[in-house]
Amino acid sequence: MDVTDEAKTNKITWGMLIGSLVTFANLYGPQTFIQHFTHDFYMSASESSLVLSISTFTLAFGMLVMAAISNTWGRKNIMVFSLIGSSILYILVGFAPNFEILLTIRALEGFALAGFPAIAVTYLAEELSGNQFPKSLAVYITGSGFGGFFGRIVSSSVLDLSNWHIAVFVLGTLTMILSIIFIFLVEPSKHFVPQEFSIKNWIGGIIAACKDTKLWYFYGLGFLALGVYVAMFNYIGFPLIKDFGLSQTLVGFIFIFQLMGSIGSMTVGKLSDRFSRAQMLCASLVSALIGISLTAVHFLPIVLMGLFILSCGFFAWHNLVSGWVSSSAIPAAKAYASSLYLLFYYIGSSVIGTIGGNFYDTSGWNGVVGIMIICCILGFILLGLVEIKLKHIK
C-alpha cells in the first residue's frame, strides 16, 4: 500500500470510528435519564423506558429502508444525513415540552440513526480491499461499544452537575461537532455504482430470507440477546442508586462493562477452531444466565461481577448468531437475512426493554432478573431447535 492509500484508509477508519461513536452515543445517551423521567413526567419505569425502546424500534425498520435507498442516493450521503440529522434531533429532545413530543422526536431520531449502521459495513467493503477491510471493520465495531459508553458517561457526568435538559444539549452538541468532522474525513464512494431502486427486488429478497425457516430461530435468538442486554442496563441504575447509594456519575461508569464485554466476542474468535458454534453459543447463554443471577445478590462487588459476565456472554451471543445467519442463508438472501436479523435484534431491545420495566414496577429488581432468566431459557430452546433443524437438513 502506498502512502496515499494508507492515508486514505486511515482517514476512512477514523471517520467510521467517529460515525459509530456518534450513532450509539445518540441512541443510548437517554438511557441514563430513565430514572429522572419517572420523576419529572410522573410515570412508571416501563413508560420512561420508551424513550429508548421507541428509537431502537424505528431504527430497526429504518435500516431496511436506508440500505435500499443508499443504492440510489449514495453511501456517504446517507451516512451524513444519519449523523447530522440524529444529532439535531437529539438536541431537540432537551426542548420537548412534554413526554409525548419527546417520544415523537426520539422516534424520528431512531429512523435517522438507521442510515449509518445500515450502510457503514457496505461502504467499507466497497472502498477498502485486502486486509484494510477487516481492520477498519474491527475499529467500526469497537466504536459502537465506545459510543454507547461515551453517550452514557457524558450524560451522567453532566446530570450530576445540572439537569437532563443540559445533559442532552451537551451530548447533542458534541455529536454534532463529531458529525461535521466525519464529513471531512470520509470521502464520497469511488467504487459505488448507483442503481435504480426496485421495490420488487427489495420485497423479493426479504421474502427469500423469510422462507428459510431455520433463519427464524436465529432471528429469535437475536431478539432475545439485545432484549436481555438492554433490559439489564435500562433498570440496573434503580437498585444501584436506591440500594447502594451510588451517584449518577458512578452509575454512568458501569457502562464501561460494555467495552469490557468485547472480551466475549474476541474469545469466540479464538475458540472457533476448537468448538462448534452451537457449543460456544451454549456457553454464551450459560454466561449470560450466571451474570443475570449474580445481579440479584445484594452485594455490590457481586452485582458488578454479574454485569461483566453478562456483557461477555452477550457479545459472544450476538457475534455467534449474526455470523451464523450469514453463513446459513442462501447466497441470494444473505444481505436480506442479515437485515432481518438486525430488525429482530433491535425490536427485541424495544419489546423486552419495555416489558422489563413492567416487571420492575410490580416486583422490583428481582422481577427484571426473572424476565431476563426466562429469555435465556427461551434462548436454550431455540438453540436446541436450530440443532434439530440442521441435523434434519443433513
Residue, then its C-alpha position, 0 to 999 in steps of 0.5 A: m500500500d502506498v502512502t496515499d492509500e494508507a492515508k486514505t484508509n486511515k482517514i476512512t477508519w477514523g471517520m467510521l470510528i467517529g460515525s459509530l461513536v456518534t450513532f450509539a452515543n445518540l441512541y443510548g445517551p437517554q438511557t441514563f435519564i430513565q430514572h429522572f423521567t419517572h420523576d419529572f413526567y410522573m410515570s412508571a419505569s416501563e413508560s420512561s423506558l420508551v424513550l429508548s425502546i421507541s428509537t431502537f424500534t424505528l431504527a430497526f425498520g429504518m435500516l431496511v429502508m436506508a440500505a435500499i435507498s443508499n443504492t440510489w442516493g449514495r453511501k456517504n450521503i446517507m451516512v451524513f444525513s444519519l449523523i447530522g440529522s440524529s444529532i439535531l434531533y437529539i438536541l431537540v429532545g432537551f426542548a420537548p415540552n412534554f413526554e409525548i413530543l419527546l417520544t415523537i422526536r426520539a422516534l424520528e431520531g431512531f429512523a435517522l440513526a438507521g442510515f449509518p449502521a445500515i450502510a457503514v459495513t457496505y461502504l467499507a467493503e466497497e472502498l477498502s480491499g485486502n486486509q484494510f477491510p477487516k481492520s477498519l471493520a474491527v475499529y467500526i465495531t469497537g466504536s459502537g461499544f465506545g459510543g454507547f459508553f461515551g453517550r452514557i458517561v457524558s450524560s451522567s457526568v453532566l446530570d450530576l452537575s445540572n439537569w437532563h435538559i443540559a445533559v442532552f444539549v451537551l451530548g447533542t452538541l458534541t455529536m454534532i461537532l463529531s458529525i461535521i468532522f466525519i464529513f471531512l474525513v470520509e470521502p464520497s464512494k469511488h467504487f459505488v455504482p448507483q442503481e435504480f431502486s426496485i421495490k420488487n427486488w427489495i420485497g423479493g429478497i426479504i421474502a427469500a430470507c423469510k422462507d428459510t425457516k431455520l433463519w427464524y430461530f436465529y432471528g429469535l435468538g437475536f431478539l432475545a440477546l439485545g432484549v436481555y442486554v438492554a433490559m439489564f442496563n435500562y433498570i440496573g441504575f434503580p437498585l444501584i442508586k436506591d440500594f447502594g447509594l451510588s451517584q449518577t456519575l458512578v452509575g454512568f461508569i458501569f457502562i464501561f462493562q460494555l467495552m469490557g464485554s468485547i472480551g466475549s466476542m474476541t474469545v469466540g474468535k479464538l475458540s472457533d477452531r476448537f468448538s462448534r458454534a452451537q457449543m460456544l453459543c451454549a456457553s454464551l447463554v450459560s454466561a449470560l444466565i450466571g451474570i443475570s443471577l449474580t445481579a440479584v445478590h445484594f452485594l455490590p462487588i457481586v452485582l458488578m461481577g454479574l454485569f461483566i459476565l453478562s456483557c461477555g456472554f452477550f457479545a459472544w451471543h450476538n457475534l455467534v448468531s449474526g455470523w451464523v445467519s450469514s453463513s446459513a442463508i442462501p447466497a441470494a438472501k444473505a444481505y436480506a437475512s442479515s437485515l432481518y436479523l438486525l430488525f429482530y435484534y433491535i425490536g427485541s431491545s424495544v419489546i423486552g426493554t419495555i416489558g422489563g420495566n413492567f416487571y420492575d414496577t410490580s416486583g422490583w429488581n428481582g422481577v427484571v432478573g426473572i424476565m431476563i432468566i426466562c429469555c435465556i431459557l427461551g434462548f436454550i430452546l431455540l438453540g436446541l431447535v436450530e440443532i434439530k433443524l440442521k441435523h434434519i437438513k443433513 
